Amino acid sequence: MWKALFLFAGLTIVVLGWGYYHVSTHANLNVSIYDVSLKNDRQAYGNVVSADLAFTNAAGTILAKARADKPLGTVSIYHPDSGDCRKIEQEASSSREGMAAW
């Protein structure tokens, strides 16, 4: 019984430690776009399902571009010069040539 308890406690510590390490060393960006002009008596805003965005710094230089696509409004971010590398990233997981290109 004690061995099972120690095993469970050890596994819990390892999982929480790995989670802390992962969150501390990896970036994450979540983008949601809302439109307050769609406000009515039942909602304060509406979801935007089609839009083009540009992320800029204080000087006005474009750092990244983004696109919200229909039908769900999924936002994908891409580099202004290199473009969208999602296709190359997906190919990197299936072949050595794709990994080299990525």
C-alpha positions in Angstrom: 0.0 0.0 0.0 2.8 2.4 0.9 4.7 1.6 -2.3 1.6 2.5 -4.4 1.2 5.8 -2.5 4.9 6.7 -2.9 4.7 5.8 -6.6 1.6 8.0 -7.1 3.3 10.9 -5.2 6.5 10.5 -7.2 4.6 10.4 -10.5 2.6 13.4 -9.5 5.7 15.4 -8.7 7.4 14.4 -12.0 4.3 15.4 -14.1 3.9 18.7 -12.3 7.7 19.4 -12.6 7.7 18.7 -16.3 4.6 20.9 -16.7 6.3 23.8 -14.9 9.5 23.3 -17.0 7.4 23.3 -20.2 5.4 26.4 -19.3 8.6 28.2 -18.2 10.6 27.5 -21.4 7.9 27.6 -24.2 5.9 30.5 -25.5 2.2 30.4 -26.2 0.0 33.0 -28.0 -3.8 32.9 -28.1 -5.6 35.3 -30.3 -9.4 36.0 -30.3 -11.1 38.6 -32.3 -14.4 40.2 -31.2 -16.6 42.8 -32.7 -18.5 45.1 -30.3 -20.7 46.4 -33.0 -22.5 43.1 -32.9 -23.7 44.0 -29.4 -27.4 43.3 -28.6 -29.5 42.7 -25.5 -28.2 39.1 -25.2 -24.5 39.5 -25.9 -21.8 42.2 -25.4 -19.9 41.4 -28.6 -19.8 38.9 -31.5 -17.1 36.7 -32.9 -15.4 37.8 -36.1 -15.1 34.9 -38.5 -13.2 36.7 -41.3 -10.5 39.3 -40.8 -6.9 40.3 -41.7 -4.7 41.6 -39.0 -1.2 43.1 -38.7 0.9 43.1 -35.5 3.2 46.1 -35.3 5.7 47.5 -32.9 5.8 51.1 -31.6 7.6 52.3 -34.8 4.9 50.8 -37.0 7.0 48.0 -38.4 5.0 44.9 -39.2 6.1 42.0 -37.0 3.5 39.5 -38.1 0.3 39.2 -40.0 -2.7 37.1 -39.1 -5.9 35.9 -40.8 -9.2 34.8 -39.3 -10.7 32.2 -41.6 -14.4 31.1 -42.1 -16.4 29.3 -40.9 -15.1 29.2 -37.3 -12.9 32.3 -37.2 -9.7 30.3 -36.6 -6.8 32.8 -36.4 -3.5 31.8 -38.1 -0.4 34.0 -37.7 2.3 34.1 -40.3 5.6 36.0 -40.9 5.2 39.0 -43.2 8.2 38.0 -45.4 8.5 34.2 -45.1 4.8 33.6 -45.1 2.9 30.8 -43.5 5.1 27.8 -42.6 2.3 25.5 -41.3 2.5 23.3 -44.4 6.3 23.0 -44.1 5.9 22.3 -40.4 3.4 19.5 -41.1 5.7 18.0 -43.7 8.6 18.0 -41.2 6.9 15.4 -39.1 6.5 12.9 -42.0 9.8 13.0 -43.9 13.5 13.8 -43.6 13.2 16.2 -46.6 10.4 18.0 -44.9 12.5 18.2 -41.7 15.4 19.7 -43.6 13.2 22.3 -45.3 11.6 23.3 -42.0 
